[in-house]
């Protein structure tokens, strides 16, 4: 069974779900607020597991991506 899971904090609200529509299983992550969706394969997920929190600083800065007017819901 592939039930979507919603995760929410004061900073983010996402839906995560396994996706099997490609050549292999991927993790689908959808930003509930904007509809922006990304698919991560096992290699990308393993890379995240090896990251230190300091490695993610640029990704976690909302002024670099999320608060730009050019980001539109999909």
C-alpha positions as CSV (number, residue, x, y, z in Angstrom):
1,X,0.0,0.0,0.0
2,X,1.3,3.5,-0.9
3,X,-0.4,5.9,1.4
4,X,0.6,9.6,1.2
5,X,2.0,11.0,4.5
6,X,1.6,14.6,5.4
7,X,4.3,16.3,7.6
8,X,3.8,19.7,9.0
9,X,5.7,22.1,11.2
10,X,5.6,25.9,11.8
11,X,7.9,26.3,8.8
12,X,6.7,23.7,6.2
13,X,3.8,21.5,5.1
14,X,4.7,18.6,2.8
15,X,3.2,15.4,1.5
16,X,5.6,12.5,0.9
17,X,4.8,9.3,-1.0
18,X,6.5,6.5,-2.9
19,X,6.3,6.9,-6.7
20,X,6.6,3.9,-8.9
21,X,5.7,5.5,-12.3
22,X,9.4,5.7,-13.4
23,X,12.0,3.0,-14.0
24,X,12.4,2.5,-10.3
25,X,10.9,3.5,-7.0
26,X,11.4,7.2,-6.0
27,X,10.2,9.4,-3.2
28,X,7.8,12.1,-4.2
29,X,7.8,15.2,-2.0
30,X,5.2,17.9,-2.6
31,X,5.0,21.3,-1.0
32,X,1.4,21.7,0.0
33,X,1.5,25.5,0.0
34,X,2.8,25.9,-3.6
35,X,2.2,22.5,-5.2
36,X,6.0,22.3,-6.1
37,X,6.9,18.6,-6.4
38,X,10.3,16.9,-6.5
39,X,11.1,13.2,-7.1
40,X,14.2,11.8,-5.3
41,X,15.8,8.5,-6.3
42,X,17.6,6.2,-3.9
43,X,21.0,7.7,-4.7
44,X,19.8,11.2,-4.0
45,X,18.2,10.0,-0.7
46,X,21.3,8.2,0.3
47,X,23.3,11.4,-0.3
48,X,20.9,13.3,2.0
49,X,21.6,10.6,4.7
50,X,25.3,11.4,4.5
51,X,24.8,15.2,4.7
52,X,25.7,17.1,7.8
53,X,23.2,19.8,8.8
54,X,25.7,22.4,7.8
55,X,25.6,21.0,4.2
56,X,21.9,21.9,4.0
57,X,22.2,25.6,5.1
58,X,21.8,26.9,1.6
59,X,18.8,24.7,0.9
60,X,17.1,25.8,4.1
61,X,17.4,29.5,3.4
62,X,13.9,30.5,2.2
63,X,15.0,33.8,0.8
64,X,17.0,31.9,-1.9
65,X,14.1,29.9,-3.4
66,X,10.8,29.8,-1.7
67,X,10.0,33.5,-1.2
68,X,10.9,34.5,-4.8
69,X,7.9,35.6,-6.9
70,X,9.1,33.4,-9.8
71,X,8.3,30.2,-7.9
72,X,4.8,29.2,-9.0
73,X,2.5,26.3,-8.0
74,X,2.6,23.4,-10.3
